[in-house]
Amino acid sequence: MINCPFSGTIFMYIEQTLTGRLNFMAINVKRPNGTEDVLPKDVHKWHTVEKIARETAECYGFSEIRVPTFEDTDLFLRSVGETTDVVQKEMYTVMAKETKFTLRPEGTAGTIRAMLQNGLLNEALPQRVYYILSCFRHERPQAGRLREFHQFGLEMAGSESPTADAEVISLAKTLLDRLELKNIELNINSIGCPTCRAKYYEALRAYFEPHKEELCDTCRERLVKNPMRILDCKSPICGEIGKDAPMILDYLCEECSDHFEKVKKYLTNLGIEYKVNPKIVRGLDYYTKTVFEFITTEIGAQGTVCAGGRYDGLIEQLGGHPTPALGFATGIERLLLVMDKQGCDFLTPKTCDLYFATMGDAALEKAMELTRELRELGYRAEFDLMNRGLKAQMKYANKIGAAFTVVIGDNELAEGKAMLKNMDSGEDVPVPLNDKFTANFDSVFIDRMMASFDTGDMPLPMFQTNGENN
């Protein structure tokens, strides 16, 4: 038998120390850097953007599409472009056994893949789809720029007309207006087609070649493969070198120039103000001709709230027949950042319609029965789940913003009726605790809605407007 040199007290100390460390680790598990939790108190803001975005897109004839969170890595290499920051630095790529896939860094490539694979482009054109999805890029987290972020976007395939460009830009402008965003400037540009861009690339290479050694490593590679990407570099040094670079507008072919002039004309006809900004090239390789950004100066350096353009060669590049296409995307987190800063109104979640405060098991069973009936009619009804006293239950009802309360105890059960209390006015109305209860409550609730309508504060079926609480 071996004698242990440690006393029982020391073992107890070691056990307590290890347990404490494990508990410390358990409560300090945090979300990954560059991600955000959306809490119940804030989710109504997301509902506001998503609801208005969906309704706006559908007004323009777009239908929702949902695509996988990850795709074959080659899809993004072929579409987004090997010389872009997204592909070179930011993609989350995973090797699972013998399969290599990537979490989507943007929505267009996967959406076009889905349209091709499911034959949507064989149907009536133009095809119009929109989406709300999460995207993933490994970049330095900052205000308005996360590693997991969310986009509302849309794609239109089949029309080469500049009227389609104006239509998509108009939709984006309508969305921003409906969200009540202010001080947003539309910048537009044309980056031409492969034909005129080839001449532009020659001019860019001639301009940047004398500064080659001053460029960052990435831009030295871009100088050979895609010199226009240098204009989108975030390096201050590359930005300074490129400030006097040739402008793409001076190299547009006749077709691209005519297309851009018509886009400007149609925007003017629609009453949409814009600024021609030759510096806009967009960060993804699939763009052609029209590109645009809606920009604000109110959220620092990351001022683009919505951006898009044409990508007439992308569908052919992914294996489809030559088909013109265009679209845009807007970051939901960035929209919310601007909306918060500007004090925009949000839709707030509907609160509890009726809360049952109960005393005793029989009263609780009656409350459960009536709650089930109300929920079948679409009401949000609750009862006590915490074995609270009556006073605590009423305090809870106030905290959750219950519109009405009913107290049920032995006396109410014996009499077969209870008092329905309007928590705003304090008015009590007797209601039967039988099969006529829901009809009676329905009548009282509708009367309250009509009164709210008369005062301009009528709650919507799922939300109620309440800008004063923001």
C-alpha positions in Angstrom: 0.0 0.0 0.0 1.4 3.5 -1.0 0.9 6.3 1.4 -0.3 9.5 -0.3 1.8 12.6 0.9 -1.2 14.9 0.4 -3.8 15.5 3.1 -7.5 15.4 2.5 -7.6 19.2 2.9 -5.2 19.6 0.0 -7.3 17.3 -2.2 -10.4 19.3 -1.4 -8.5 22.5 -2.3 -7.4 21.1 -5.7 -11.0 19.9 -6.4 -12.5 23.3 -5.6 -9.9 25.1 -7.6 -10.5 23.0 -10.7 -14.3 23.3 -10.3 -13.9 27.0 -10.0 -11.8 27.2 -13.2 -14.3 25.1 -15.1 -17.2 27.2 -14.0 -15.2 30.4 -14.9 -14.6 28.9 -18.4 -18.3 28.0 -18.7 -19.6 31.5 -18.0 -17.0 33.2 -20.1 -17.8 31.5 -23.4 -18.3 34.4 -25.8 -19.5 34.8 -29.3 -16.8 34.8 -32.0 -15.1 38.1 -32.8 -16.9 39.9 -35.6 -20.3 38.5 -34.9 -23.3 40.0 -33.0 -26.2 38.7 -31.0 -29.6 40.2 -31.9 -31.5 40.3 -28.6 -35.3 40.3 -28.2 -35.3 44.0 -27.3 -33.7 44.8 -30.7 -35.1 42.2 -33.1 -38.0 44.5 -34.0 -35.5 46.8 -35.7 -34.5 43.9 -38.0 -38.2 43.1 -38.6 -38.7 46.7 -39.7 -36.0 46.5 -42.4 -36.9 43.0 -43.5 -40.6 43.8 -43.8 -40.1 47.0 -45.7 -37.4 45.4 -47.9 -39.7 42.5 -48.8 -42.7 44.7 -49.5 -40.6 47.1 -51.7 -39.1 44.3 -53.8 -42.5 42.7 -54.3 -43.9 46.0 -55.5 -41.4 45.9 -58.3 -42.3 42.3 -59.2 -39.5 40.5 -57.4 -40.0 37.1 -55.6 -38.0 35.7 -52.8 -35.4 33.0 -53.3 -33.4 31.1 -50.6 -30.0 29.5 -51.3 -27.5 27.5 -49.3 -25.2 29.1 -46.7 -22.2 27.4 -48.4 -21.2 26.7 -52.0 -18.5 25.0 -53.9 -15.4 27.2 -53.5 -14.9 27.3 -57.3 -18.2 29.2 -57.7 -16.7 32.2 -55.9 -13.3 31.9 -57.6 -15.0 32.1 -61.0 -17.5 34.8 -60.2 -16.1 37.1 -57.5 -12.6 37.1 -59.0 -9.2 35.7 -57.8 -7.7 39.2 -57.6 -10.3 40.6 -55.2 -9.7 41.0 -51.5 -12.7 38.8 -50.9 -11.1 35.8 -52.5 -7.5 36.5 -51.6 -8.0 37.4 -47.9 -11.6 37.1 -46.6 -13.3 33.9 -47.6 -14.1 31.2 -45.0 -13.1 28.0 -46.8 -13.5 24.5 -45.2 -12.2 21.1 -46.3 -14.6 18.4 -45.1 -13.1 15.0 -46.0 -12.7 15.4 -49.8 -15.1 18.2 -50.3 -14.0 21.9 -50.3 -16.6 24.5 -49.8 -16.9 28.1 -48.8 -19.3 30.1 -46.6 -20.9 32.6 -49.0 -19.1 36.0 -48.9 -21.9 37.6 -50.9 -25.3 36.7 -52.4 -25.1 37.1 -56.1 -23.0 34.1 -57.1 -25.1 31.6 -55.2 -28.3 33.1 -56.5 -27.2 33.0 -60.1 -26.1 29.4 -59.6 -29.5 28.6 -58.2 -31.3 30.3 -61.1 -29.2 28.3 -63.6 -29.4 25.0 -61.9 -33.2 25.2 -61.4 -34.0 26.4 -64.9 -35.4 29.8 -64.0 -33.6 31.4 -66.9 -35.6 29.2 -69.3 -38.8 30.8 -68.0 -40.3 34.2 -68.8 -37.7 37.0 -68.7 -36.6 39.0 -67.0 -36.4 36.8 -63.9 -36.5 38.9 -60.7 -35.6 37.5 -57.3 -34.6 38.9 -53.9 -33.1 37.4 -50.8 -32.3 38.1 -47.2 -29.3 36.1 -46.0 -26.2 35.9 -43.9 -22.7 36.3 -45.4 -19.2 35.7 -44.1 -15.9 37.5 -44.6 -12.8 37.3 -42.5 -11.9 41.0 -42.2 -11.1 43.4 -39.3 -14.4 44.0 -37.4 -15.5 47.6 -37.1 -18.7 49.6 -37.0 -20.9 48.5 -39.9 -18.5 45.8 -41.0 -18.7 42.3 -39.3 -17.3 38.9 -40.1 -20.9 37.5 -40.1 -23.2 40.1 -41.6 -26.6 40.1 -43.3 -27.8 41.4 -46.6 -30.9 42.2 -48.4 -30.2 41.9 -52.1 -31.9 41.2 -55.5 -31.0 40.1 -58.9 -32.6 40.7 -62.3 -31.6 38.5 -65.2 -32.6 38.8 -68.9 -32.7 42.5 -69.7 -29.9 44.5 -71.3 -31.9 47.7 -71.5 -30.7 50.7 -69.5 -34.3 51.0 -68.3 -33.5 47.9 -66.2 -30.6 49.7 -64.6 -32.8 52.7 -63.8 -35.5 50.3 -62.4 -33.1 48.6 -60.0 -31.6 51.9 -58.8 -35.1 53.2 -58.4 -36.0 50.2 -56.2 -32.9 50.8 -54.0 -33.8 54.5 -53.7 -37.5 53.6 -52.8 -36.3 51.2 -50.1 -34.0 53.8 -48.5 -36.8 56.4 -48.7 -39.3 54.0 -47.1 -36.8 53.4 -44.3 -36.7 57.2 -43.9 -33.0 57.5 -44.3 -31.7 61.0 -44.9 -28.5 62.5 -46.4 -27.9 59.6 -48.7 -26.1 60.4 -52.0 -26.3 58.2 -55.1 -23.0 57.8 -56.9 -22.9 56.1 -60.4 -20.3 55.1 -62.9 -19.7 52.9 -65.8 -16.8 50.5 -65.9 -17.5 49.4 -69.5 -17.4 46.0 -71.1 -14.5 43.7 -71.7 -13.7 45.4 -75.0 -13.3 48.9 -73.8 -11.9 47.8 -70.5 -8.9 46.1 -72.3 -7.8 49.5 -73.5 -8.3 51.0 -70.1 -6.2 48.3 -68.5 -3.3 49.2 -70.9 -3.6 52.9 -69.8 -3.7 51.9 -66.1 -0.6 49.6 -66.4 1.2 52.4 -68.1 0.3 54.8 -65.3 1.1 52.5 -62.4 4.2 50.8 -63.8 6.6 53.6 -62.7 5.2 53.3 -59.2 5.3 49.5 -59.1 7.7 49.2 -56.3 5.7 51.6 -54.1 2.5 49.5 -54.5 1.5 47.0 -51.9 2.2 43.3 -52.6 -1.4 42.7 -53.6 -1.6 45.6 -56.0 1.7 44.6 -57.7 -0.1 41.3 -58.5 -3.2 43.2 -59.6 -1.1 45.3 -62.0 -0.6 42.2 -64.1 -4.0 40.5 -63.7 -6.6 43.2 -63.1 -5.1 46.8 -62.7 -8.6 48.3 -62.1 -8.6 46.6 -58.7 -5.7 48.9 -57.6 -8.3 51.7 -57.6 -10.2 49.9 -54.9 -7.2 49.2 -52.7 -7.7 50.3 -49.0 -3.9 51.1 -48.6 -3.4 54.9 -48.2 -0.2 54.6 -50.2 -1.9 52.9 -53.2 -4.8 55.4 -52.9 -2.4 58.3 -53.1 -0.7 56.9 -56.1 -3.9 56.2 -57.8 -5.6 59.5 -57.3 -4.6 60.8 -60.7 -5.0 57.5 -62.6 -6.8 57.5 -65.9 -10.7 57.5 -65.7 -12.6 54.6 -67.2 -15.2 57.1 -68.6 -12.6 58.3 -71.1 -12.2 54.8 -72.5 -15.8 53.6 -72.9 -16.7 52.2 -76.3 -19.7 53.7 -78.1 -22.2 51.1 -76.9 -21.2 51.4 -73.2 -21.1 55.2 -73.5 -24.6 55.2 -75.0 -25.9 52.8 -72.3 -24.6 55.0 -69.5 -26.0 58.2 -71.0 -29.5 56.6 -71.2 -29.2 55.4 -67.6 -28.5 59.0 -66.5 -31.4 60.2 -68.6 -33.9 57.7 -67.1 -32.7 58.5 -63.6 -33.3 62.2 -64.3 -36.8 61.4 -65.7 -37.5 59.5 -62.4 -36.5 62.5 -60.4 -33.5 60.6 -58.8 -30.6 62.8 -58.1 -27.1 61.3 -58.7 -23.4 62.1 -58.9 -21.2 60.6 -61.5 -18.2 59.3 -59.6 -15.4 57.8 -61.9 -13.7 56.3 -58.8 -16.4 53.7 -58.2 -15.2 50.4 -59.6 -16.8 48.0 -57.0 -14.9 45.3 -55.2 -16.0 42.2 -57.2 -14.8 41.2 -60.7 -18.1 40.3 -62.2 -19.4 43.9 -62.7 -19.7 45.5 -66.2 -21.1 48.8 -67.4 -23.3 50.5 -64.7 -22.1 50.4 -61.1 -23.6 52.5 -58.3 -23.4 53.2 -54.6 -25.7 54.9 -52.1 -23.3 56.7 -49.7 -23.7 58.4 -46.4 -21.1 60.4 -44.4 -22.8 59.7 -41.1 -21.2 56.4 -40.1 -17.5 57.0 -40.7 -15.3 55.4 -43.3 -17.8 52.6 -44.1 -20.3 54.9 -45.7 -21.7 52.8 -48.5 -25.2 51.6 -47.4 -26.3 50.0 -50.7 -24.3 49.1 -53.8 -24.7 47.2 -57.1 -24.6 47.2 -60.8 -24.5 45.1 -64.0 -22.8 41.8 -64.5 -23.7 40.9 -68.1 -21.0 38.2 -68.4 -21.5 36.3 -65.1 -24.2 33.9 -66.2 -22.2 32.8 -69.2 -19.1 32.5 -67.0 -20.9 30.1 -64.8 -22.0 27.9 -67.7 -25.2 29.5 -68.8 -26.2 31.1 -72.1 -25.1 34.7 -72.5 -27.7 36.6 -70.4 -27.5 40.2 -69.2 -28.1 40.7 -65.5 -27.8 43.2 -62.7 -28.7 43.7 -59.0 -27.7 45.2 -55.7 -27.2 44.4 -52.1 -27.5 46.4 -48.9 -26.1 45.4 -45.5 -28.8 45.2 -42.9 -26.4 46.0 -40.0 -25.2 49.0 -41.8 -28.8 50.2 -42.5 -29.6 49.8 -38.8 -26.5 51.8 -37.9 -27.7 54.7 -40.0 -31.3 54.4 -38.9 -30.3 54.5 -35.2 -28.0 57.4 -35.8 -30.7 59.4 -37.6 -33.5 58.4 -35.1 -35.6 56.7 -37.7 -38.9 55.1 -36.6 -39.1 51.3 -36.1 -41.9 48.9 -35.8 -42.2 47.5 -32.3 -43.3 44.0 -31.4 -46.9 43.5 -30.4 -47.2 43.1 -26.7 -49.3 40.7 -24.7 -53.0 41.1 -25.5 -54.4 39.4 -22.3 -52.7 38.2 -19.2 -54.5 35.9 -16.7 -53.6 36.4 -13.1 -54.7 33.3 -11.1 -55.1 32.2 -7.5 -55.3 28.4 -7.0 -55.0 25.3 -9.2 -58.6 25.4 -10.4 -58.2 29.1 -11.6 -54.9 28.2 -13.3 -56.6 25.3 -15.2 -59.4 27.7 -16.3 -56.8 30.3 -17.4 -54.9 27.6 -19.5 -58.2 26.6 -21.2 -59.1 30.2 -22.1 -55.5 31.0 -23.2 -55.6 28.1 -25.6 -58.9 29.4 -27.1 -57.5 32.9 -27.5 -54.3 31.7 -29.2 -56.4 29.8 -31.7 -57.9 33.2 -32.7 -54.4 34.7 -33.0 -54.2 36.6 -29.8 -51.1 36.7 -27.7 -52.3 35.4 -24.3 -50.3 34.4 -21.2 -50.8 33.1 -17.7 -48.5 32.7 -14.7 -45.8 30.0 -15.0 -43.7 31.0 -12.0 -46.1 30.3 -9.1 -46.1 34.0 -8.2 -48.5 35.7 -5.8 -51.3 37.9 -7.2 -49.4 41.2 -6.6 -46.3 39.8 -8.4 -48.4 38.6 -11.3 -49.9 42.0 -11.8 -46.4 43.6 -11.6 -45.3 41.1 -14.3 -48.3 42.0 -16.5 -47.3 45.6 -16.4 -43.7 44.8 -17.2 -44.6 42.8 -20.4 -47.0 45.6 -21.5 -50.2 43.5 -21.3 -53.1 45.4 -22.9 -55.7 43.6 -20.7 -55.7 41.5 -17.6 -58.2 39.1 -15.9 -57.9 38.0 -12.3 -59.4 34.5 -11.7 -59.8 33.0 -8.2 -62.3 30.9 -6.3 -64.9 33.7 -6.3 -64.7 34.3 -10.0 -65.0 30.5 -10.7 -68.0 30.3 -8.4 -69.8 33.2 -10.1 -68.8 32.2 -13.6 -67.5 35.6 -14.5 -64.5 37.9 -14.0 -63.4 41.5 -14.6 -61.5 42.3 -17.8 -59.3 45.3 -17.1 -58.0 47.7 -19.7 -54.5 48.4 -18.5 -54.3 51.7 -20.2 -57.6 53.2 -19.1 -58.1 51.2 -15.9 -61.7 50.4 -17.0 -63.1 47.1 -15.9 -65.7 45.1 -17.9 -67.4 41.9 -16.7 -66.9 38.9 -18.9 -68.2 35.3 -18.6 -65.8 32.5 -18.0 -67.5 30.1 -20.4 -67.6 29.5 -24.1 -68.7 33.1 -24.7 -65.5 34.5 -23.2 -63.5 34.7 -26.4 -66.4 36.4 -28.3 -66.7 39.0 -25.5 -62.9 39.6 -25.4 -62.9 39.9 -29.2 -65.5 42.6 -29.0 -63.7 44.6 -26.3 -60.4 44.3 -28.1 -61.9 45.5 -31.4 -63.4 48.5 -29.6 -60.0 49.3 -28.3 -58.4 49.1 -31.7 -61.1 51.4 -33.2 -60.4 53.9 -30.4 -56.7 53.7 -31.2 -57.5 54.3 -34.9 -59.4 57.4 -34.0 -56.4 58.8 -32.1 -54.0 57.8 -34.9 -52.3 55.1 -32.8 -53.9 51.9 -34.1 -51.8 48.8 -33.7 -51.1 46.8 -36.8 -51.9 43.0 -36.9 -48.3 42.0 -36.0 -46.6 45.3 -35.1 -47.5 48.8 -33.9 -45.7 51.9 -34.9 -44.1 53.6 -32.0 -41.3 55.9 -33.0 -41.3 57.7 -29.6 -39.8 54.6 -27.9 -36.7 54.5 -30.1 
